[in-house]
Amino acid sequence: MASEPAETPIAQQGRSAGQYLAGHLRDYGMVLALIAIMAFFQVMTDGTLLRPVNITNLFLQNSYIIIMALGMLLVIVAGHIDLSVGSVVGFVGALAAVMMVNWDWSIYLTIPCCLLVGILIGAAQGYWIAYWRIPSFIVTLAGMLVFRGASLWLLAGQSVGPFPRQFQALSTGFIPDMLPFVKTMLGVERMNGFAVVTGLVIAGLIVWLGLRARNRNRAYGMSAEPMSFFIMRNLLVAGAIVFVSYKLATFRGLPNVLITMGVLTIIYAFITESTVLGRRIYALGGNEKAAKLSGIRTERLTFLTFVNMGMLAALAGLIFAARLNTATPKAGVSFELDVIAAVFIGGASMSGGVGKIVGAVVGAFIMGVMNNGMSIMGIGIDYQQVIKGLVLLAAVIFDVYNKNKQS
Amino acid sequence: MKPLLEMRSITKTFPGVKALNAVNLTVMEGEIHALVGENGAGKSTLMKVLSGVYPSGSYEGEIHYDGSVAAFSGIRESESVGIIIIHQELALVPLLSIAENLFIGNERASRGVVDWHETFQRTEALLKKVGLSESPGTLVDRIGVGKQQLVEIAKALSKDVRLLILDEPTSALSEKDSQALLDLLLELKAQGVTSIIISHKLNEVRSIADRVTVIRDGATISTLDARSDEITEDRIIRDMVGRDMAQRFPERESHPGDMLLEVRHWNVWHPEHSERQVIRDANLNVRAGEVVGIAGLMGAGRTELAMSIFGRSYGRRISGEVLIDGLPADVSTVDRSIAAGLAYVTEDRKHLGLVLDETIQRNITLANLPEVASFGVISEAQEINVAEGYRKAINIRTPGVFQKVGNLSGGNQQKVVLSKWLFANPKVLILDEPTRGIDVGAKYEIYGIINKLVADGKGVLMISSELPELLGMCDRIYVMNEGALVGELTAAEASQERIMSFIVRS
């Protein structure tokens, strides 16, 4: 009884790269937007944007936003929101300052303690959200007020600092050149060989992984992108990585924080894409009731996403404090907005179940490059805010428009 | 006596389905007219045509009301001439007062400012009319369902009702409240209000209806008159179910084996209304190689029974015992139920069964992810193999397993849900309306899958509102009504008439 026709395949094979791109604008739109924005500011700032020192700055300035965006992506994919992260950044920074400066604790005790406090904060908020079903908006709005107040109280309204050198290295340190022979081999005076080699290795790895995934997809009849498009995309990504690492190498090498951020990004991308845990978070956000009826312990999972968010917010708090070399009561104010904006610009859905780690990172860079570029151009903070707001709105409208067009 | 309402050869078509086929209904001025028929016979559709929910033009046929042709484009228009419909799920706002509810959308106000004095005064008068002694300021969620039903009727009276339509008004009421409601209907009749009452309770129909119209498969079967003594329960039941066995079912030989699932003394209370018992002392069992059906009307508690067994996904204060393979089983959470060998295939696949934004592959493995993973890392190759295997084995008609399930047809979606639960490798599958909303061809395939399951020694507990389906597929059928299992029939004993009579006489 073959009364039902086969469903038509959504993506046909064998089309040109241009057509393919038009069909997948939603997937690549934000990367293209990032490239366009960078090109725009590169021109408008007369090349300052991509100078080695500025690229280094871009990473230092945005590392804590990106680190929090990783956790926020999970929270948003699970169908929730966390407004408290900015206040947690401030609170943990203040706590670290008090521990190190007032109590003379070593950083090897301070850092684990602060991360643990972040975990506990996440657990305290996640408990009400997951097990009592109190809306996350309310719980974390309360958290936002509580921890802002708590950091004011901890610091008694003062700035506390400076910090030991080792602690500052969390943010402003660089990986020393472990491969000095590269420099001599290439006969260049000022260059960090380790940074260049790392860049080349990562670029190669990305191309290799891409080829492997492509072959596997083809083996299972998944609609693969056209070869021309694949080559173009990989050339672009690998080229960008080599370019950035070369630029960094000619300044001071790879910032510690770039390594932290990179490793975390890879770990979270892996968790979301390849593990049972990640898959269950997407199912929870996509359809909580169906997930629950499939045997997934949805409450525990929700709880864990907030615990994780608390930990990453604490880490971001430490890095931010290290960068400023002082803890102030105002630290982290409105960070939550940048983080949430980054995740939504990166294509996550307000209703949960949709979003990618790479998207959130790209979203954070879009915000970061705009902040940086506009500051170099000397645009006032007033216009900056307006422009950032409009970009967020445009990104989400673009996403919704493409989604409607697809269905 | 002249007719107040005449609906002449009403035909209403939905994409692919003829819900009403030249239905005629005549209601006399001042009578109580009962409309009976099975689930899905077309009663509610007919009432939606009448009240303008399906606007004039979206159906064929004519409606004559009060001597002239009526063409309503919406509920407001039908209400303006006095046709008021009270739905089975009451449309009251729980956290507003009785008075506020009565005049919602019809506020006693001048220039947008509510006149509370007039509102309360008129409410009191209306409440007196329906025999309710609550204060107008009482919040609706503070009074019971029976009184809420009376508030709905008072609301209808506030709109100068001439033709009152009640859809299953007593299905949620106790014996006493039901009687009060029926008495009120008789009283309204004395005041000249005409009523149409949709009901499954034939004893009620017999006691108050002047005439009865039976609808089956979207067509009028008969209109019986009380004065000529035509209204007997047997006659109504015969007219309700007397259809040919049009559907076909694949053949299967029955070889019941060992006892797989036993449920003993199962009691469940409503999750919100803690005084309402939803399941009353249910006892049932399923053997290996057996398809066991649960028949019953909507709201009989079949889904609630199944979900409360499956990881306590429904209800509160659950008590009773579940045995699997003769041993007490821990079914206190969904993951434990799955581990114990149960699977529940929901009736509501879009909301409870599938993650619509995800692919076929990801939906199929969702209930048993560890099977395709090692150390928590999913092997996508293994996952694709599993999904492809089910796609071919049970004929999910798509080119691959990377389609989003939201884009699939109902039949294909149902097969994805089934695959998900087959992959969880259960001993007993509870199938809740497994063929709802899918076409005949896909239905036949699903029956085939069920037969194959029991041939492999699994047990199937099948809930269905389609009696022919139960009769065609099951070795045994339990009949459920108002939360209790009121009868058990073997395949040989079972007939539509017997099942229906268990329901209407319990």
HADDOCK unambig.tbl for C-alpha pairs under 7 A between the chains (distance, minus, plus):
assign (segid A and resid 1 and name CA) (segid B and resid 441 and name CA) 5.44 0.50 0.50
assign (segid A and resid 2 and name CA) (segid B and resid 441 and name CA) 6.81 0.50 0.50
assign (segid A and resid 3 and name CA) (segid B and resid 441 and name CA) 5.66 0.50 0.50
assign (segid A and resid 6 and name CA) (segid B and resid 397 and name CA) 4.77 0.50 0.50
assign (segid A and resid 6 and name CA) (segid B and resid 398 and name CA) 5.25 0.50 0.50
assign (segid A and resid 7 and name CA) (segid B and resid 397 and name CA) 6.35 0.50 0.50
assign (segid A and resid 7 and name CA) (segid B and resid 398 and name CA) 4.98 0.50 0.50
assign (segid A and resid 7 and name CA) (segid B and resid 399 and name CA) 6.99 0.50 0.50
assign (segid A and resid 9 and name CA) (segid B and resid 399 and name CA) 6.33 0.50 0.50
assign (segid A and resid 222 and name CA) (segid B and resid 402 and name CA) 6.87 0.50 0.50
assign (segid A and resid 274 and name CA) (segid B and resid 377 and name CA) 5.73 0.50 0.50
assign (segid A and resid 274 and name CA) (segid B and resid 378 and name CA) 5.38 0.50 0.50
assign (segid A and resid 275 and name CA) (segid B and resid 376 and name CA) 5.47 0.50 0.50
assign (segid A and resid 275 and name CA) (segid B and resid 377 and name CA) 4.25 0.50 0.50
assign (segid A and resid 275 and name CA) (segid B and resid 378 and name CA) 5.18 0.50 0.50
assign (segid A and resid 276 and name CA) (segid B and resid 369 and name CA) 6.35 0.50 0.50
assign (segid A and resid 276 and name CA) (segid B and resid 376 and name CA) 5.32 0.50 0.50
assign (segid A and resid 276 and name CA) (segid B and resid 377 and name CA) 6.12 0.50 0.50
assign (segid A and resid 276 and name CA) (segid B and resid 378 and name CA) 6.08 0.50 0.50
assign (segid A and resid 283 and name CA) (segid B and resid 355 and name CA) 6.42 0.50 0.50
assign (segid A and resid 286 and name CA) (segid B and resid 355 and name CA) 5.63 0.50 0.50
assign (segid A and resid 286 and name CA) (segid B and resid 357 and name CA) 6.70 0.50 0.50
assign (segid A and resid 287 and name CA) (segid B and resid 355 and name CA) 5.34 0.50 0.50
assign (segid A and resid 289 and name CA) (segid B and resid 352 and name CA) 5.42 0.50 0.50
assign (segid A and resid 290 and name CA) (segid B and resid 351 and name CA) 6.74 0.50 0.50
assign (segid A and resid 290 and name CA) (segid B and resid 352 and name CA) 4.27 0.50 0.50
assign (segid A and resid 290 and name CA) (segid B and resid 353 and name CA) 4.95 0.50 0.50
assign (segid A and resid 290 and name CA) (segid B and resid 354 and name CA) 5.92 0.50 0.50
assign (segid A and resid 290 and name CA) (segid B and resid 355 and name CA) 6.77 0.50 0.50
assign (segid A and resid 293 and name CA) (segid B and resid 334 and name CA) 6.26 0.50 0.50
assign (segid A and resid 294 and name CA) (segid B and resid 366 and name CA) 6.60 0.50 0.50
assign (segid A and resid 294 and name CA) (segid B and resid 367 and name CA) 4.61 0.50 0.50
assign (segid A and resid 295 and name CA) (segid B and resid 334 and name CA) 4.70 0.50 0.50
assign (segid A and resid 295 and name CA) (segid B and resid 335 and name CA) 4.07 0.50 0.50
assign (segid A and resid 295 and name CA) (segid B and resid 367 and name CA) 6.13 0.50 0.50
assign (segid A and resid 296 and name CA) (segid B and resid 335 and name CA) 6.75 0.50 0.50
